[in-house]
Amino acid sequence: MSPRSLEVIHKLIGGKWKIRILWHIIHGENRFSILKKVLGDISEKVLYTNLKELESNGIIYKEIVKKENPAIIYYHIRKEHVDLVNAIEKLHKFTKKYNEKMNEELTKK
């Protein structure tokens, strides 16, 4: 992987919130109000900005079911980015194993 590729992936999904947002979208928590609730300490402005960036970068798309108030909008990962979904799932598995190993080492001390 070239340094340029790392710059691009960081631009696309880097930062504090984007991978967490994508994780929840992948797992069906794909409405703004639900994302706000499950992410907890994210402001509406930051959530909106991150969703807009993911959308403008072509990672997700918006499905508008109802425009009138209250609007019903779902966010989805674009089908052509199944590799990104797989990568996020692999990162989750890695993190789970890493945390288990670290917890084992801490209990041995």
Buried (B, 14 or more C-beta within 10 A) or exposed (E): EEEEEEEEEEEBBEBEBBBBBBBBBBEEBBBBEBBBEBBEEBEEEBBEEBBEBBBEEEBBEEEEEEEEEEEEBBBEBBEEBEEBBEBBEEEEEEEEEEEEEEEEEEEEE
